[in-house]
Amino acid sequence: MAFSKVLIFAMTIVVLAIVRPSEAALDAHYYDRSCPAAEKIILETVRNATLYDPKVPARLLRMFFHDCFIRGCDASILLDSTWSNQAEKDGPPNISVRSFYVIEDAKRKLEKACPRTVSCADVIAIAARDVVTLSGGPYWSVLKGRKDGTISRANETRNLPAPTFNVSQLIQSFAARGLSVKDMVTLSGGHTIGFSHCSSFESRLQNFSKLHDIDPSMNYEFAQTLKRKCPRSSNRGKNAGTVLDSTSSVFDNVYYKQILSGKGVFGSDQALLGDSRTKWIVETFARDQKAFFREFAASMVKLGNFGVKETGQVRVNTRFVN
């Protein structure tokens, strides 16, 4: 991980929550008195985990997205399944999230320093910011004060945007969370770090349609490379797949440059270039990384405000309700 490339943009973004009526605004200084060391504890935990496992940044960023998209940012993704209920973390789209141990480790340390104070939902939000910054991306002030949810259902993960979505489906999915078209294209840029298993994109590589074997929006040489990584054979490794851009450990704008070259891994990524509502945003971010960073920070704050609960609990254990 190129920590020397860390770019910290001093943009203290103070944004009030734009959420459903019964929900609360957040505060960047929420823990200043009750747990002043909270962000330092989380940062050190995330940094150490990232040094040990370079896949941690992508997984924690995905965790934040998937958590917020289901019931709002309430850490419901952390709850374990029970004999009578399959939880979100065991829903098909979340099988690859993993790295729950990082949040658990940070929470254990926080409980020692400030018992029953920092919510699991805030830990996820802060950790998501930290992995972006540690990977070379922007810094923003995380608004805090979320409460933790008590309900987690695997069947609700079907509401997550799929890698096969077209632009209209993406716009509808993000709009349901109070996010604009620009927010959608911006947050899709989170794919600049990470990895995907073959199952999320291999339908683009063969038997795509009656007229085309390969998705015609995909660069042909790139498609052949992906085919070699995802052979149609019984001996293909369960972890077969590809990184989502050529600099997958660095948070940058290469994701958008690859889309311009027909090298978006997901159909939903490449679709952004083929629609006039989103094409101009892709082109803007491909040529202006600072603009992407600025918008990404703002959109992360906006997403982090979705579904915030005014009442609820601060879980002592990430995996169980109190």
C-alpha positions, 0 to 999 in steps of 0.5 A: 500500500503506497501510504506515501501517496496519501493525499489529505484534502482539508475539506471540513464538510459540514452537511446536515443529514438529508434523510427520512423525517424521523431521523437525526442530523449528525455531528462531526464533533459528536465524540469530542468529549465522550471519546476523544481518542475514538478516531485515532483508535479506529485509524490505527486498527485499520492501518495495521489490518491493511498492512497485514492484508491489502484486501482490507480497504476494498472490503471495508469500503464495500461494507459501508456501501452495503450496510447503508444501502439496506436499512440505512447506515446502522451496522446491521451488516455486522449482526450474526445469523441465528437459528431463526434468521439469516442475517445480511452478512450471509446474503449472497452479495455480502459473502465477499465483504469479509474483514468483519474482524477489523471492525470487531477489533476496533470496537473491542478497543473502543469498549475498553477506552469508552464503554458503551459510547461509540456505535458500530455504525460510526466505526464502519463510517470512520473506517471507510473514510480511513481506508480511502485516505490510506489508499491515496484518496481524499480525507473528509470529516465523518459526521457521527452520532449514528445508532445501531440497528437491531434487525438484519435480514439476508433477503433484503440484500436483493435490494443492492445494486447489481453489477448487471444493472443498466443506468436507469436501474442504477439511477433508480436504486441510488435515488431511493437512498436520496442520491443523485445521478452524479452521486451514483457515478461518483460512488461507483468510483469506489471500484478503483480499489478492489477485486471481483470474482468471476461470477459478477462479470463472466456473463459479459465474456461469452454467450452475451446475446444472440448477436454477440458472444462478448459484450460489444461495449467491452474492449476485445483484448481486455475480454480475452484477458478476463476469459483467461482469468475465468476459464470455464472449467471445473478446476477453476479456483473459487477465488478466481477473478480480477482487480477492478482497475490496474492500480487496485491498491491505490485510490485514484481516477484510473477506474474512469479512464478504464471505462473510457477504454472499454475496460470496465469490469462490471456491465454496470460500470461500462454502461456509464459511458453509453448513457448521456446522463452519465457519460459527461461525469465519467469523462470529467472524472477521467481527466480531473482527479481532484474533481473526483476526490472532491465529489467522492468526499461529498457523496460519502457524507451524503450516503453516510446520512441515509437512514440515520436513527435518532433512537436505538442502541450502541451495541457492545458487541458488533455481532449481537444486539444488546 
